[in-house]
Structure formats: C-alpha cells, structure tokens
Amino acid sequence: MRVFSTTREKVLVGVFLAAFATLVIRNAWLSDDAYITFRTVDNFVNGYGLTWNVVERVQAYTHPLWMFLLSAVYTVTREIFFTSLILSIILSVIAAGIVALRLSRSVWLACAGLAVFTLSKAFIDYSTSGLENPLAHLLLALFLLVYLNTELHSSPPSPVSSPHPVYRLPSTVHLFSLALLAALGMVNRADIVLFYAPVIVYVLLKVHNIKGVIAVGLGFLPFIAWEFFSLFYYGFPFPNTAYAKLTSALISRHDLIIEGLNYLRNSWRADTITLMATGLGVLLPLLTREWRKLPVAAGIVFYLLYVVYVGGDFMSGRFLTVPLFAAVALLVSNVWLAEKHTAQAALLAGVVLIGLSAPYSPVVASGDKGARTGTEPGWIRGRSIVDERANYYHNTGLLRALQTAHPMPDHDWALEGRAARAAGPQVVEKGSVGFYGYFAGPRVYVVDMLGLGNPLLARLPLADPDWSIGHFGRLMPEGYRETLESGENHIADPNLAFYYDKLTLVIRGALFDPNRLREIWRLNTGVYDSYLDAYAYFRGAEFVRQFRVTNPTERPYVYAYIWNNHAGETYLLDDGSFQGATYTVTWRITQAGVHFDGPTVQKISSIGALADTETLNVGVLFSPMPDLTVQDIYEYRFWFRFEKDGWMTVILPGKGFHNADAPQGFWVPADLQRVMHPLP
C-alpha cells in the first residue's frame, strides 16, 4: 500500500490523526459494564483466579484477550482507572494510524478515513469505555493489513488490461498470520468470527492445498486452546454472559429483530456518518469490481445481520464500531477511488458535512453532553437504547478525573461498593454490578440479578415482559440467598436444588475431580435441563395456582382476584377477617378463562377472555371497608403465552408486587411468601 513520502502529506495526515486522538482523549470515559471485567482482573492479579465472586469460577466477561491484556498492565500499575483509559487510547490511535498510513492509497483518502473515525459518535465513544473495542479494532487492522498487502504489482496501463492490482496467492506464512490474527480476534470476542470467516474461507479456497489447511489450523490454536481451557476451568465453552442473554424466555425472535432494527435506526438518526460510511464501504468493492475485497464486505454484512438478529444492544453504537472500521479500510484502500481526485474531495467534504451536522456528533456533543434521558430530539430509544458515554462521563470522564482531587469513578454505585467493602463479608443482591462489584472487593458476594455474573440465575428465564436488551432481570429463588450465606443447599424447589448441586460441583469443586469432569459433560449436553424447566416453566392446558393466604392486617374485607386483559375476576373471601386469619384459594387458568376454588362470600366480577399480551396478575387485597376506597394489595404477575395446541407456557415462580396504598399508591417488587404462600 501507499507510503506517504512528502513532508506535506505526512503533516496533513498527522493533523487529522492528532484531531482524532484529541477527540478520543476529550471524550475518554469508562462504563459500568467495564468494571464487571475489572473485578475479574483484580481477583486474578491478587491471586483469586479468573473469578468474579471469588468462591466460584464464573466467566463474567466476554473478552478474554482484553481481560488478559488489562491484567498484564494492572499487575504493574495496580490502578485500573487511568490504566484502562490510557491503554485504550494508545490502541485506538495505533489502529487508526494503520488505516491511514498503511492501508490508504492516497493522502486524501487517509484524511477522509480519519475524518470518519473522528466524527463517528460510536467510534469515538467506544475508542475508550473500558470495553474490548479498541483491541478489536487493532486486531482487525492488522488482519486487513496482512490480507490486503499481498499485492504483487499493478497491471501496466493499456486499453485491455485491468486497472486493478494483481495479487499473488497467499503463502502458508500469510495464511498462518491471517488465521492467528483471526483467532486472537475471536479470543477477544467470539462473535467477531463473522468478520474473519469469509476471508479465511476465501483464501483457503484460493490456495486449495493441505499446507494451507494446516497453516490455518495452527493459526487458530489460540482460540482452540482458550475454548478447551474455558470448558475445563469454568465448565462451559461460552461466557456466563452468553447464557444470561440467550436464556430469553418468552421473547420472540420477531421482537428481538424489531429491537435490532431500532438499534440501527438509532444510529442512523443520531450518528448518521457511522452507518452511511459502513454502507458505502460495503458497496464500493462491488461497484468497482474489487472482487478480492468482497469477503471483507460480506463479513460486515453478516455481522450487522447478527446484531439485528440478537436485538442489538442497549449501548448505542457499541456493536457498530467494528463494521465501521472494516468499511473505512475498504474505502481508503479502493483503487478506483484513489485515481479519482474529485471523488476523494467529495468524499472528504461529505464526511465532514454529514459528521458535523449529526445531532450528537462528538465534536458538538462531547463529554457528558448527549442523549442522557433518551427523550431528546433525534434519539430512537427503542426499549432501552441509551447514550452510555453521556450518562457516565460525569463520573468517569478522563478530563474530569484530572480536574478533581477525589477518586474516580464517583458514581453512587461505586460509593456503595466502597461502603460494602468496609462493612465486611456479606451477600448482596444488585442489578447494576460493575462499579459496585469492583469496589466491594473479594469478600462481598454480589448476586447479579441480571445473571451476567451469576451461574444459576443466568440459566433461569427472565421473569418480566418489560425487558430491556442487555438487562434481563431474574428472580431470586426461594432459599438461594440462605444457600450462598451458609454454603449449604437451602433452595426450596427440589428440581432447582438438584440442578444447583450439579452446577456447584462444576464451579466450586476441585478442578481435577473426576466427578466434576463428568458433570461438565452432563451439564453441557443438556442431561439436567429438564430440572431447570420443571422449576422455571409451566407447560400444559390448565395452569393451577394454589395459595395459603394470611391476612397481615386488621382489615376485615379480604378479596382474591385475577387481573388480565383490562378486566378482573374478583371474589370476596371474608367480610369479618382479622390479623393472622388464613385462607386457601385455588385458581385454575386455561385459554378459555379462569375458575376459582375456595371459601367465598360473594363473587364481585368476571374476567372474560384472557390475553397473553399482558401479564396474568393473581393477587389478594385487604380493605377496611367494602367500597375498596383503600386497598392493601399483594399480587404475583405471571408472564405467559398461549400456544397453538391449546396449551399455556408460563414463567415461574411469578414476580411478586405490593401496593400498600392502592389505588393511588406505588407498586414495588416484594417477597410475598408470608401473605401468599404458594402450595404444591
């Protein structure tokens, strides 16, 4: 590829590269999710192994190579905030420099490529953040450098000759290098294989010999070795986060795809240059007949389809930076474009104009300026797409840290974590566990209610239909907290207790215990999945819920009800109740409707047809008077779906809520065991 020789060219590219570096530093920040990995880094460096909670081996990170690189530097610095930010900045500048200085075919294409990086909100945001993106960009830059730099010579100009370069077949050394870089990229993040696979398949088909296959096989050894290690050490081939996010319960693929499309719409509206440059990078090799670059373009398309298929992400732009990086590499290395000076000028002008006019361009919406509420003009929020950098910059921004004397991050969750560390050993349930988990330290067992860092909850379905991508909340099984506190299995449900015994042997048992190795095989081949299903799902024609109801108040009027589809079936159980009075009620629910069994004084209302577009709410309420002007309500909400065969699928055990001042009061999640105790 072109090497810039004149001082003017070098200075011009240097100015654009400096502008990129300046904006990266200006916006440098860390996300809460990054601190999930940092907790493992801290445990690893301090001798607790590759753990999240130190008593169990759980892979709570998706990027092993990034984690190991951080660990290596952290071993020296013993400081994670500036360490991770400086490392990310260095990697990002090097990756952008490779594209500009080694892959670009002209000085103006180099400047256009750097302008895209500088004006892309997604690329600037995730050139830092503490996540794996900078390393992914660098590895992809090296991979494309090897792949695109096998150019032998250009055909001499003539009316019949091709204007495109002639490429020699890749040698075994090139094949090994490509496979090695692809393997490292996959160790950095496994789903990145969608970028590398088309190129690897293409070059293998080109060389078509056994030496090439062997070279590729040897190059992939780092990824193969990691998978074997993960299976042996953690007991599973994939990160715990994958199990937490793939156990999606009743979420339909249609709903995920809609959310994935919203993810692209969010980028198009808020950060137009990212998808526009990506699309141009994909189309240009096809339009200019650079067939050798089509596998790279195919990798971009495959990855974007994958992003849509899995529902995108809650972090706006995070999963679009690698496609953008590959697309820019295709743009700046395009032979036809390098010969068209007018087209290059138009490209650079268009990039600057579109990039600066975007509502959340990093030039005008830097630091903590951005879509902090999700309701700002031009922001497509979907279910949960947020501007993470704008949300966290105030607490984790690099420049803010240099201007303040107190430790960063200073987020409330970090302060709570520091307080938990000072309080000593304990079991804590948390929904946002990054800052909190890192600062709480190794003596605090943090139950990640999203399942990312918890091996049992990760394998249970989310219980709330009001889900958000990346935030699939779970319910705490009865007895699980006591189990974690005592070290003995107190889980109430026998099916879940049995499964947990097997899981515990794998994540806590001696590494070389033959029984552990046997259970690794059984857990990964689904031998015990039926026990999880028996606890977590009901599947059948008639869903029966029986409760022992205990009046926690002195209110005399007790009602049992089911609410669904904007209507309720309600029964007055007692008009002379007292505190401590008990009742046994049974509900039988089918697609045809509901049937109530139990002592009643009067039927108040009928429910009619049920609909699985909203939850099935089964509850009791206590009132001091029959007109229900004041209500103390307890209810379980069940997420369910009607199947075509007439059966129902219901997520168990149901999510408990309490409202002490209905109908004006607030609903809060609650443990209802003492009021509505489920009976077998």
N, C-alpha and C positions, 0 to 999 in steps of 0.2 A: 504494500500500500504506500501511498504518498508520504514522504517525509518533508516537512516544511524546511526550506533551505534559507530563505532570505530573512533578514532581521525583521523586516516589516511584517511578514507573515507570522513569525514567531511571536512578535509583540501583540499583534491583533488577536491571535488565538489565546495568548496569555491573559489579555484583558478580559476576554469572555470567560475563561476558566476562573480567573480571580473573582469576577462578578458572581459566578455560580458558587464558589467557595464562601464568599461573603454572605450570600443569602442563606446558605446552609447554616453557617455559624449564627446568623441573626435569628434564625428560626429553630435552632437546635433545642430539643426537648426530650423528655422521657415519658413513656406511657406507663400506666398502672400495670398493664399486662407484661411489660418488660421485667418488672420486679418479681413476677412469678418465676421466670428463669433465674433472676439474680439470687433468689432464695436457694435454688439448687446449686448455683455457683458457690455461694457462701458455705453451704453444707459440704460440698465436695472439697473445697480448698481447706476447710477446717477439719477434715478427717471423718465426716459423717457419711461418706459415699455419695453416689449420684441420687440423692433423695430429695423429696420436698418436705414431708414430715419425716423426721429422722428415723422413726421406728419402722418405716415401711419403704420398700423400693417401688416408687411410682414415677413414671416419666411424665412430668407435668410441663414439659417444654416440647416444641415441635421442631426445633432446630439444633440438633446435637453438635454440629460443627461450630456454629456460632457460640454455643454454650462452652465448648472446649476452648475456643479462642479467647473468650472472655475470662475463663478460668485461668488460662496461662498468664494473662496480663494481670489479673486480680491477685494472683499469687505474689506478684512483685509489688503492686501498688497498695493492696489491702484497702482499696477505696473504689466503690463501684460507680458513683455518680459521674465524676469527671472522666474516669477511665472509659466507661462505655461511650460517652459522648465524643471524646477525642478520637477513640478508635473508629467510631462510625464516620466521623468527618474525614479522617485520613483515607479510609476505604472508599468513601464516596467520591472524593476528589481524584483518587487514582483511577477509579472505574471511568469517570467522565473524561479524564485525561487520555485514557487508552482509546476511547471512541474518537476523541478529537484529533489526537496526534498520530494514532496508528491505523485507524480504520477509515478515516475520512480521505476522500480523493481530491479535495480542494480546500483552500483556506476558508472559503465562504460556506461550504458545506459543514466544515468543522464548527464555524461560528453559529450556523443555524442549529446544529445538533446541541451545542451548549446552551443556546437560547431556549430550546425546548425544555431541557433539564431545568434551567433557571426559572422559567415561567410556569412550569407544571406544579400546581399545588401538591398533587400526590407525590411527585418525585422529591420536592423539597421537604415535605412533611416527613417522608419515610427514608430520607437520607440519614436521619438520626432516629429518634424514638426508642432506641434500645432493642428493637427487634432485628430480625436477620436480614432485612432488605439490602443494606449496604454490601454485605458479604455475597449475597445472591447476585447483585449487580456486578461485582468484581469477578466472580467466577464465570458469569456469562460473558463478560467482556473478554476474558482470557480464552474461553471456549470459541467465541466467534473469531478472535484473532488467529487462532490456530486453523480454524476451518476456512476462513476467507483468505488467509495468507498463503495458500498453496498455489498461488498464481505463478505460472511459468513465464509467459510473455504475452504481449498483445499482438494480435494479427496485424500484419502490415496493411496500411490503408489501400484499398482497391475497390473497384465497383462491385466485385463479387465476394469479397472477404467479409467475415463477421466483424463488427466493431467491438465485440465483447472479448475479454481476456480468455486465453486458453489456459486451462487448469490441468496440472499433472494429477495423476491418480495419487491419493494419499498413501504414504508409506506406512509400514507397520508402526513406526515411531509416531507418526501423526495419528493413526488410529488409536494407539495406546494413550496418547496425550488427550485426544478428544474424549475417550471413554473415562479416563481418570478425572478430567475436569467435570464431566457429567456426573460421575459417581460422587465427587465431592459436593457438587451442587445438590444432589439428592440427599446426601447426609446432612446438608444444611437445611433442606426442606424437601420431603419426599415427593410431594405433588409436582415439584418442578420437573419431574421426569417428562411431563407433557411437552416441555420445550425441547429437551435434548433428544428424545426418542426419534422424531422424524429425521434428524440429521444423522444419527447413528445408524439407523436402518438404511438411509440413502447411501452412505459411504460403504457400508457392508455390501450392499447390492452392487456397487461400483467395482470394488476390488474382487469380490466373488472368489475368495480363496480361504483355505483353512488357516493360514497365518493371520489373516485379518480377524477372523473369528477369535483366535487365541489371544491376539493383542487386545481386542475389545474385552474379552473375558478377564484378562489380567488387569486392565484398567478399572473394571468395575469391582475389583476386590475390596476397596474401602467400604463401599455400600453393602456388599455381601457380608463383610466382617461385622459391620455395625448391626445388621439385622440379626445375625447369629448372637452377637453379644446382647442385644436388646431382648431377644427371646430367652436367653439363659439368665440374664441378670434381673430383668423386670418381669419375665414370664410371658411377655406378649411382644409381637413384632412391631406394633404400631404405638404411637404415643397415647397416653391416657386421654389426652385432649381429643383424639380422634374418636375414641369410644364415647366420650361425653357428647360430642357434637353429631355423631351418626346415629345415636340412640334417640331418634326424633319422634317416637311415639306416634301420634295420630296426625302429624304434619304431613300433608300430601306433597307429592313431588310438584304438582301444579303450583301450590302455594310457595314452595321454595324457589321455583323458577320465576314466579312473579316478583319475589323479593330480589332475586338475582338481576332481573331486568331493571328494577328500581335502582339497584346499585350502579348500573351503567347510566341510567337516566340522571342520577345524582351527579356523576362525574361530568356528563355532557353539559348539564346546566351550570354547575359550579366551577368546573375546571376544564373547559372545552378543549384546550390545547392537548390534553392528555389523550383523549380518545381520537381526536382529529389526527394527530401525528401518528398514533398507533394504526389507524385505518389506512393512512397514506403509506406508511411503511409496509403494510401487508400487500397493498395493491400495486405498488411501484414495480417490484420484481416481475409481476405478471404482465403489466403493461409494457415494460421494456424488455421482456423476454430474457431476464436473467434467471434462467431455469434453476441454476445451482443454488439460488437463494430461496427457492420455493419451500424446501423443508423447514427453513427458519420461519418463514411466514406461516406455514402450516402449524408449527409449534405455538405461535402466537394465537392463532385461531382456536386450536384445541384447548389452550389454557383459558381463554376467555369463555369458551363454551362450558368448561368445567366450573369456572367461577359462577356463571349463571345457574348451572345445574345444582350446585350446593347452596344457592341462596345468597351469594355474595358475602358480605361481611358487615359488621357494624362500624368498622373503621373506614371512613370514606377514603377511597383511593389506595388503600394498603395493597390490595391484590392486583393493582393495575400498573405498578411501577416496573415490574419485570417485563411485561408485554411492551410497555413504552420503551424501555431500554433496548430491547431487541429490535423494535421497529425503527428507532433512531439509528441504530447501527446499520440497518438495511438502507435507510435514506442516505446517510452520509457516504456510504460505500458504493452508491449506484453509479455505474459507468456512464449511462446516458445523461444523467443529471450533471455529472462532473464536466460534461462538454457543453452544457447549455448555461452560459453565464446569466442570461436574462432570467431563466428558470430559477437559478440559485438566488438571484437578488429578490425575485418574487417570493421564494420560499422563506428567506430570512425576514423580509418585510411582513409577510403574512404571519409568521410565528410571533413576531414582536407585537403586531397589532392585535391578534387574537388573544395572545397570552396576557397582554396588559388590560384588555377590555373585559376579561372574565371577572365576575363579581367577587371572587375570592382568590384572585391572583396573589401569589406570595409576596409580590412587590408592594401591593397596597393593603393586603390583609395578612400582615406578618405578626409574629409574636402571639399574643392572646386575642388578636382581632380575628373574627371569623364567625361561623355559624354556631354560637355557643348554646343557643336554645333549640335549634333545629326548626324554628319557625320563620327564620329570616327569608327575605325575597331570594328566589333562585335556588333555594335549597330543597331537594327532594329527600324527605326523611324516611319514606317507607315505614317499616315497623320500628326501625331503630338506628338508621344510618346517621352517624354523628361526626362532628369535626373534633377529633380527638386532640389534635395539637392545640386548637383554640381553647379547649376545655382544661388542659393540663399545663399549658405553658406558664401560667401564673405561678404554679407550684414547682415546676421542674425545668423552666427555661434556663439555658446556659448563661445568657447575659444577665438574667435576674439573679442567678446564683453568684455571679461575680460582683454584684452590687449590694449584696446583703451579707450580714455577719452571721445569721443563724443558719443551721444545717438545712440542706435541701435534700429531698423534697419536704415542703412544709404543709403538705396536704393533711386534712383531718385524719385520713386513714393511716398515714404514716405516724402521726402523733398518737393515735390509738394503739398502733403496733408497738411503739416505744413504751407506752404505759403498760401494755400486756407483758412485755419483756421484764419490766421492773417488778410486776406482780408475781412472776414466777410460773412454774408449771401449771398448765390448765388446758382444758379442751374448749375451743371457741368455735361457734358457727358463724361464718361470714359469707356474704355474697360477692364482695369485691375483695380479692385476697392478695393483690400484688404488693402494694406499699405495706399493707398490714402484715402480711406473711413475712416479708423480708425483715422488717424492723422488730417483729415479735420474737424472732430468733428461734433456735432449735428446741428450746424447752416448751414451747407452746405448740400444741397440736391444733392446727387450723382445719376445720371441716369446711371444705369448699363446697357451698351449696349449689354451685353451678356444675360441680363434678369434675372440673379440669384437673384438680389436684387430689381428688378422692377416688380410689379404685372401685368402691362399692357403688357410690352414687352415680358414677359415670356409666354404670351398666343398668341403671334404673331409668325408666322413661320420665321425661319432664311431665309435670302434672298440670301445667297451666296453659290453656289455649291462647292466652295473651302473651305468646312467646316473642322473643326478640332474637335475631340471628346472633350467635355467639354467646347468648345469655339464656341457656336452657336450665331454669331452676328446678331443683329436685326437692322432694320431701324427706325429712329425717325419719327413717324407720323407727318404730317403737322399740326401745331398748338399745339402739345403736350408740347413743351417747354414753350410756352406762357401760357398754362394751368397751368403748375407747378409754374411758376413765379407769376401768378396773383391769383391763387386759383379759377378761373372761367374756365369753359369748352370752349376752343377755338379750339378744334380738328375739322379739316376741313371736314373730311368724316362723314356724318350723321350716318352711321351704327356704326362706331367706337365710335363716340361721345355718342351715345345712350348706348353702352356697357360700356363705361367708367363711365357714370353716375351711373349705377348699381354697378359697381365694387367699385367706390368711396364710396358709401354708406356703403358697407361692410367693407372696410379697414380704413375708416376715420370716419364713423358715430358713434353715441353713442352706446355703447355695447348692451344695452338692448332695443334699439328702435325696436318695432315690425316690422316696415318696413324693417329694416336691417336683422332681422332673416328670414323674408320671402324671401329676395333677396339672402341670403345664400343658401337657399333651391333651388331656381331657378338657380343660377349660377352653383351649383354642380350637378344639374340634367340635365344640357345642354339646358335649356329653351332659353338662349340667344346666343348659339353657332352660330346660323345662321347669326347673326350680325357680328361676328368676321369673318366668312367665306366670307361674302359679301364684306368685306373690304380687306381681305388678299389673296383671291384666285379668279381666273377666271377659270370657267369650262364650256366649250362649244366647238362647232365646228368651230367658227370663232372668233378669238381674234382681236378686233378692238382697235387701239390706235390713238387718235386724239390729236394734239398738236397745240398750238399757238406759233410759233417760232418768237423770237425777236432777231434781229442782234445786238449783244453787241459791235461790232467792226465797223471800217470804210471800211472793206474789201468788195469788190463788188461781189465776187463769193460765192454763198450760195448753198450748196448741202444738200439733205436729203438722208439717206441711211438706209438699214438694213444689218447687217453682221451676218452670221451664216454658219457653216459647211465650213469654209475657203473660202467663196465667199460672194460677196455683190451685193445688188440691189441698184443702185445709180441714183439719178435724180438731175440735175442742176435746182434749183428753180429760180435763178436770176443771171444775169451777170452784173447788174448795181445797186447792193444794196448799202445801206448806214446805218449808225448807227441809230438804232431805227426802221428800217423797219420791218414789221411784215408779217407773212405768216401762213396760216392754212393748215396743212398737215394731211392726214389720211392714216393709214396703216391697211390693212385687211389681217390677217395671218391665214392660215389653214394648215393642213397637206400636202395639195397639193402644197403650195407655198405662195407667197405674192402678194398683189395687192395694188397699190398706187393711192390715190386720192389727187389732189391739183394742183396748178399752176406749170407748168414746162416749161423750155426752151428746155431741151434735156434729153433723157434717156441715161445714161452713161454705165450701166452694168446690167446684170440679175443675180439673185442669184441661181436659180436652186433648187434642193431638200433641205429641212431643216433637221436638225438632233438635237435631244434633248440631245446629249452627250456633248454639249457646250451651252453657253448662247445665247439668241437672243438679239443682240445689235441693238437698234433703236436710231439713232442719227442724228445730223446735223453738218456740218463743214463750216468754213468760211476761204476763201483763197484770197490773194491779186492777184493771177494770175491763169489762167485756168489749168496750168500743175500740180497744187496741190503740189508743192515742199515745201510749207509752209502751215500748217493747224492748225486751232484753232478748236478743236473737243469737242463736248458735246454729251454724249450718256447715255441712260438708258439700263441697262443689266437685262434681264428677265430670271430667272431660270424657265424652263418649262419641261413638259413631255407629250409625245404623249400617249394617252390611246388606248386600243384595239378597242373601239367602234367608233373611228374616232375623238373623242374629244381631246381637249388640257386642261391640268391643268397648270396654270401659277401663280407664286408667285407675288403678288402685294405689293407695287406700282412700283417695279423695283428699282434697285440700280443705282444712278447717278454717272458718272465719267466725268472728264475733263482732256484734254491734250492740253495745250496752245502752244506746240512746236512740234506737230506731223509732220512727223512720227518718229523723233528722241527723242521727249520729254517723260515725265513720266505721267502715268495715276494716278490721285488722286481722291478719293471719293469727291463728291461735291453735293451741292443743286442746281438743275438745273431749279428751278421754274421761274427765270427771263429770261431764254433763251428758255427752252422747257416746257411751262406750259401745263400740261395735261388738256384737255377739257372733260366734261361729255360725 
